[in-house]
């Protein structure tokens, strides 16, 4: 994750040469970065569109989350996707500010950090969905402590790697030591590679769960077909993995001078592989209602909890539906009472 700044001649034709690179920290980078420095006429309109889209995504996921909570239907992943949208809203705002202040290095650093940090929430959401699919397909293995510890280790590494990435990126702008910069670049390459692997994990987990012979029937959870859950998850995983692999792939390329950026660092690549794929995932999960498809009963702790509680929920839903029909059509329950009242009135009149 490197930054790109315009040459001084692009912003001022009379500035002295020594102002092209600040003589104090933070220092402007000398190599090109994905997306380059945002400009007022090109980047602000495009970023404003993404800003509106992420605002709509935040509204949609928070509305779903609040409506579900009122019904006692807890689905934390809707809150996580709302948090991701809020992070991306901040990213867009910072990028717009950066476009108006292209020589402000602290603003550029903050904008790029938000670009790299937000997407990890979607990686975690997909891993949670993959875990639920495996537990439904292979209850005994999916609920085994070793499998649970595997996911715990992944989540810890995600947090630790994020801290390392942010630290290395910030430090790279506050040092001129070549060895320190080399270490920072190695950390950045490690972080990008690790997150690309994390984004890809749903594929081997889910496909492996389908290939391995099952000893029990699939435990149904949520609504919709089991195959549909898999299709939606793998579609989202493909989009996120595409973006993560593109970012890390370009980072591994030999750094190019800031004045001669390669084609794969242009603005179109940035908006497609960073923001567009994320918008598609956010709205995909709204349209297919993952809050219903991937919901599991609260307190599920072992094999059988998904199916037993799911059956209980369906029975409660059927009872409520039948009762509402009786109320609407004013059926059987009140008829005998009305007849008995008429009979008593008739007896009294006699």
MIKE-707909 format. One record per residue: residue in one letter; x, y, z of N, C-alpha, C, O in turn. Coordinates in steps of 0.1 Angstrom, whole numbers, plus 5000, padded with zeros to 4 digits. Example, Ala and Ser with C-alpha at 12.3 -4.5 7.8 and 13.67 -1.06 7.14 Angstrom:
! residues 2
A513249435078512349555078513249675078514249675085
S512849785071513749895071512950005079513450115080
//
This chain:
! residues 350
X500949885000500050005000500950125000501350175011
X501150184988502050294987501250414981500250394975
X501750534984501050654979501750714967502950694965
X500950794960501550864948501151014950500051044952
X502151094948501951244949502251304936503151254929
X501651414932501951484920503351554921503751594932
X503951564909505151644909504851794912503751834910
X505851864918505551994922505252084910504452184911
X505852044898505552124886504152124882503652204875
X503352014887501952004883501052094891500052124887
X501552134903500752214911501252364912500452454915
X502452384909503052514910504252514901505252444903
X504352604891505452614882506652684887507652674881
X506452754898507552834903508152784916509052854922
X507752674921508252624934509652574932509952514922
X510552594942511852544942511952394942511052334947
X513052334937513152194936513152124949512752014950
X513752194959513852124972512552094979512452024988
X511452164974510152144980509452024974508351984979
X510051964964509351844958509251734968508351654969
X510351714976510351614987510551685000511551755002
X509551675010509751735023511051695029511451585029
X511651795036512851775043512651735057513651725065
X511451705061511151665074509951555073509251555063
X509851475083508851375083507451435085507351535092
X506451375079506451255070506951295056506751405051
X507651205050508351225037507451165026506751065028
X507351245015506551195003507251074997508451074996
X506550974993507150854986507650884973507350984966
X508650804968509250824955508750714945509150724934
X507950624950507450524941505950534939505250594947
X505450484928504050494924503150394933503650304938
X501850434934500950354942499650334935499350414925
X498850234939497550204932496650324933496350374944
X496150374922495150484921495750624920495150714916
X497050634924497750764923497150864933496350824942
X497450984931496951094939495651134933495551164921
X494551144941493251184936493251334931493951414937
X492451354921492351494915490951534917489951464918
X490751674917489451734919488451694908487351654911
X488851704895487951684884487651544881486551504876
X488551454884488351304881487851234893486851164892
X488551244904488351154916487151194924486451114930
X486951324926485851364935484451324930483751274938
X484151334917482851284912482651134914481651084919
X483751064911483650914912483550874926482750784930
X484350934935484350904949483050934955482550864964
X482451044951481151094956480050984953479150964961
X480150924941479150814938479350694947478350644953
X480550654950480850544959480450584973479950504981
X480550714977480150764990478650744992478250695002
X477850774982476450764983476050614983475150574991
X476750524976476450384976476750324990475950244994
X477850364996478150305009477250365020476950295029
X476750485018475750535027474450455026473850415036
X474050425014472850345012473050205018472150145024
X474250145016474550015021474450015037473949925043
X475050125043475050135057473550145062473250085072
X472750225056471350245060470650105058469850065067
X470850035048470149905045470549805056469649745062
X471849785059472249685068471849725083471549635091
X471949855086471549895100470049875101469549845112
X469249915091467749895092467449745094466649715102
X468049655086467849515088468249475102467549395108
X469349515107469849485120468849525131468549445140
X468349645130467449695140466149625140465549595150
X465649605128464349535127464449385132463549345139
X465549325130465749185135465849185150465349095157
X466549285155466749295170465449315177465249265188
X464549385171463249415177462449285178461549265186
X462649195168461949065168462748955175462348835175
X463848995182464648895189465448805180465848695183
X465648855167466448785157467848845156468048935148
X468748795164470048855165470948805153471148685152
X471448895146472348865135473448975134473349075128
X474548945141475649035143476349075130476849185129
X476248985120476949015108476349135101477149205093
X475149165103474549285097475149415103475449505096
X475449405116476149515123477549525118478049645117
X478249415115479549425110479649485096480549565093
X478649455088478649505074478249655075478749735066
X477449695085477249835087478549905091478850015086
X479349845100480649895103481549915092482250015091
X481549815083482349825071481949935062482850015057
X480649955060480150065052480550205058480950295051
X480550215071480950335078482450365076482850475074
X483250255076484650265073484950315059485750395057
X484150265050484250305036483750445034484250515025
X482750485041482350625040483450725045483650825038
X484150685055485250765060486350765049487050865047
X486550645043487550635032487250735021488150805016
X486050735017485650825006485750975010486251055002
X485351005022485551145026486951185027487351295022
X487851095032489251125033489851135019490751225016
X489451055009489951064996489551194989490251254982
X488351244992487851374986488651484992489051574985
X488951485005489751585012491151575006491751685004
X491651455004493051444998493151504985494151564981
X492051494977492051554963492151704964492751764955
X491551764974491651914975492951954981493352074981
X493651864988494951894994495951784990496451714999
X496351784978497251674973498651664979499251564978
X499051774984500451774990500451755005501451755012
X499251725011499151705025499351555028498451475026
X500551515033500951375034500151315045499751195043
X499951375057499151305068497751265063497251155066
X497151355055495751315050495851195040495051115041
X496851195032497051085023497350955030496750855026
X498150965041498350835048497050785055496750665054
X496250875061495050835067494050775056493450675059
X493950835044493150785034493450645030492650565028
X494750625028495250495024495150385035494850265032
X495250425047495050325058493650285059493350165061
X492650375057491250335057490950245045490150155046
X491650265034491350175022491750035026491049935022
X492950015032493449885035492749815047492649695047
X492249895057491749835069490349795068489949695075
X489449855061488049835062487649695057486749635063
X488349645046487849525040487949395049487349295046
X488749405059488949285068487649245074487449125077
X486749335076485449305082484649205073483949115078
X484749235060484049145050484649005050484048905048
X486049005051486748875052486148785064485948665063
X486048855075485548785088484148735086483748625090
X483248825080481848785077481848655069481048565072
X482648655058482648535050483148405057482648295054
X484148425066484648315073483548255083483448135085
X482748345089481748305098480648225090480148125094
X480348275078479348205070479848065065479147965066
X481148065062481747935058481747835070481547715068
X482047885082482047795094480647745096480547625100
X479647815094478247775096477847665086477147575089
X478247685074478047585063478647455067478047345065
X479947455071480647335075479947265087479847145087
X479547345097478947285108477647225105477147125111
X476947275095475647215090475947085082475146995084
X476947085074477246975066477946855074477646745071
X478846895083479546795091479546845105480446895111
X478346815112478246865126479346825135479846905143
X479746695135480746645144482046715142482746755152
X482446715130483746785127483746935128484646995134
X482646995124482447135124482447195138482847305140
X481947115148481847165162483047115170483147135182
X484047045163485146995171486047115176486147205169
X486547105188487347215194488547255185488847375184
X489147155178490247185169489847285158490547375155
X488647255152488147335141487847475147488047575140
X487247485158486947615164488247695167488247815165
X489247625172490547695175491147745162491847845163
X490947665151491547715138490947845135491747935131
X489647865136489047995133489548105143489748215139
X489648065155490148165165491548215162491848335163
X492448125158493748165154493748255142494448355141
X492848225132492748305120492248445124492848545119
X491348455133490848595137491848675144492048795142
X492648605153493748675160494748725150495248835151
X495148635140496148675130495648795122496448875118
X494348795119493748905111494049035119494449135113
X493749035132493949155140495349195141495749315139
X496249105144497649125145498249175132499049275132
X497849115121498449155108497949295104498649375098
X496749325108496249465105497049565113497449675108
X497349535126498149635134499549645127500149755127
X500149535123501449535117501449615104502349695101
X500349595096500249675083500149825085500849905079
X499349865095499150005097500450065103500850175098
X501149995112502350045117503450055106504150155106
X503549955098504649955087504350065077505250135073
X503050085074502750195064503050325070503650415063
X502650355082502950485088504350505090504950615087
X505050405094506550415097507250445084508250515084
X506850385073507550405060507550555056508350595047
X506650635061506650775057507350865067507550985066
X507950805078508650875088510050835089510750865100
X510550765079511950725080512550735066511850725056
X513950765065514650765053515650645053516450625043
X515650565063516550455064516150345055515050295055
X517050305046516750205035516450075041515550005036
X517150035052516849905058515449895065514749795064
X515150005071513850015077512750015067511649945069
X512950085056511950085045511849945039510749905035
X512949865038512849735033512049645042511249565037
X512249655055511449585065509949615064509149525064
X509649745063508249785061507649725049506449685049
X508349725038507849665026507549515027506549465022
X508549455034508349305036507049285045506249185042
X506849365055505649355063504349375055503349305056
X504449475046503249515037502949395028501849365026
X504049335022503849225013503249105021502449025016
X503749075033503248975041501748995044500948905042
X501349115048499949145051499049125039498049065040
X499549175028498649155016498549015012497448975008
X499548935013499548795010498648725020497748635016
X498748755032497848685043496448715040495548625041
X496048845037494648875035494148815022492948785021
X495048795012494548735000494248585003493248534998
X495048525012494748385016493448375024492648285021
X493248475033492048475041490848495032489748425034
X490948575022489748595013489448475005488348455001
X490448385003490348264995489848145003489348054998
X489948155016489648045025488247985024488147865024
X487248065022485948005020485847895009485047805010
X486647904999486647804988487047674992486247574991
X488247654998488647525002487847465014487547345015
X487347555023486547515034485247455029484847345033
X484547535021483147495017483247375007482547285008
X484147394997484247284987484747154993484247044990
X485747165002486147045009485046985018484946865018
X484147065024483047015031482046945022481346855027
X481946985010481046915000481646784995480946684993
X482946784993483646664988483746554998483446434995
X484046585010484146485021482846415023481846485026
X482746285023481446215025480946255039481646255049
X479646275039478946305052478446185059478046085053
X478546185072478046075080476646095085475946005090
X476146225084474846265089474146345078474846395069
X472846365080472146455071472546605073472946635084
X472446685063472746825065471746895075470546875073
X472246965085471447035094470947165088471747245085
X469647175086469147295080469147405090468847395102
X469547525085469547645093469147765084469447765072
X468547865090468147975083467047945073466447845074
X466948035063465948005052466647985039467748025038
X465947935029466447915016467247775015467447715025
X467547745003468247615000469647625005470347725005
X470147505008471547495013472547535001473547595003
X472147484989473047514977473047664974474047714969
X471947734977471947874975472847954984473548044980
X472847904997473847965006475247955001476048055002
X475547834996476947814991477247904979478347964978
X476247914970476447994958476648144961477548204956
X475848194971476048334974477348364981478048464979
X477748274990478948294998480148284988481048374989
X480248184979481348174970481448284960482448324956
X480248344956480248454948480948574954481748644949
X480548604967481148714974482548694977483348784976
X482948564980484348534983485148554970486348604971
X484648514958485348534946485648684943486748724939
X484648774946484848914943485848974953486749044948
X485748934965486748994975488148934972489149004974
X488248804969489548744966490148814953491348824952
X489348844943489848904931490449044935491549064930
X489849124943490449244947491649234955492649304953
X491649134965492849114973494049064965495149104968
X493748974956494848914948495449024938496649024936
X494649104933495149214925496049304932497049344928
X495549344944496349434952497749384956498749444955
X497749254961499049194965499849164953501149174954
X499249134942500049104930500749224925501949214921
X500149334925500749464921501849504931502849564927
X501649474943502649514953503949434952504949484955
X503849314947505049234945505849274932506949234931
X505149354924505949394912507049494916506949564927
X508049504908509149594911508549744912507949784903
X508849814923508349954924508750034912509950034908
X507850124908508150214897508250354902507650384912
X508950444895509050584899507750654900506850614892
X507650744908506350814910505950894897504750914895
X506950934889506651004877506350914865505950964854
X506450784867506250694856505450564861505950454861
X504250584866503450474871503050374861502750414849
X503050244864502550144854501050154852500350214860
X500650084842499250084838498350024849497250074851
X498849924855497949854865497849934878497149894887
X498450054879498250144890497250264887497150354894
X496550254875495750364872494450374880494250284888
X493750474879492550504887491450394885490750364894
X491250354872490250254869490450124877489550074883
X491750084878492049964886491749984900491249894907
X492050094905491750124920490350114923489950044932
X489450184915488050184918487350054915486350024921
X487849974905487249844902487649744913486749674918
X488949724915489349624924489349654939489449564947
X489149774942489049814956487549844960487049774969
X486949934954485649974958484449904951483449874958
X484549884938483449824931483149684936481949654939
X484149604938483949464943483249464957482449374960
X483649564965483049564978481649614978480849564986
X481349704969479949754968479049634963477949624968
X479549554954478749444949478449344960477349294961
X479449314969479249224980478249284990477349204994
X478349404993477449465003476049464998475149425006
X475749494986474349494981473949354977472749324978
X474849264974474449124972473849064985472848994985
X474549094996474149045009472849115014472149055022
X472549235009471249295012470149225004469049195010
X470349204991469349154982468949014986467748984986
X469948924989469648784991469248765006468948655010
X469248875014468948865028469648755036469148655040
X470948775037471848685044471448675059471748575066
X470748775064470348775078469248665080469148625092
X468648625070467648515071468348375067468148275073
X469148385056469748265051470748205060470848085061
X471548285067472648235075472348255090473348245098
X471148275093470848285108470848155114470248055109
X471448145126471348025134470748055148470948175152
X470147965155469547995168470648035178471747985178
X470248135186471148175197471448055206470647975209
X472648055211473047945221473447815214473547715222
X473547815201473947685195475447655199476347735197
X475647535204476947495210477447365205478547325208
X476647285197477147155193476247095182475247155178
X476546975178475846905168474346895171473946855183
X473446915161472046905163471347035167470147045166
X472147135172471447255177470847335165469747395167
X471447335154470947405142469547345138468547425137
X469447215137468247145132467147145142466047175139
X467447115155466447105165465847245167464547255168
X466647345169466047475171465347535159464447605160
X465847495147465247545135463847485133462947555129
X463647355137462347295137461447365147460247395144
X461947395158461147465169460747605164459547635166
X461647675157461247805152460147795142459247875141
X460247695133459247675123457847645129456847695124
X457847565139456647525146456047655152454847675151
X456847735159456347855165455747945154454748015156
X456447955142455948035131454647985126453748065123
X454447855125453247805120452047835130450947865125
X452347825143451247845153450847995152449648025152
X451848085151451548225150450748255137449848335137
X451048185126450348215113448948165114448048235109
X448748045120447347995122446548085130445348115127
X447148135141446348225150445948345143444848395145
X446848405135446548525128445448505118444648595116
X445348385112444348355103442948345110441948395105
X442948295122441748285129441248425133440048445133
X442148505136441748645140441248715128440248795129
X441848695117441448775105440048725100439248805097
X439848595099438648535094437548515104436448475101
X437848535117436948525128436248385128435048375127
X437148285128436748145126436248085139435748145148
X436547955140435947865150435847905164434847885170
X436947965170436947985184435748055189435348025200
X435248165182434248245188432848195184431848235191
X432648105174431348065170430647995181429448025184
X431247895188430447825198430047915209428947895215
X430848015213430548105224429348185220428448215228
X429248235207428148315203426848235203425848285207
X426948105198425748015198425247995212424047995215
X426147965222425747945235425148065241424148055249
X425648185238425048305243423548325238422648365246
X423348295225422048305220421048205226419948235228
X421648085229420747985235420348025249419248005253
X421248085256420948125270419948235270418948245278
X420048335260419048445259417648385255416648435260
X417648285247416448225243415748155255414548155256
X416548085263415948015275415448115285414348095291
X416048235286415548335295414248395291413348425299
X414148415278412948475273411748375274410648425276
X411948245273410948145275410548145290409648075293
//
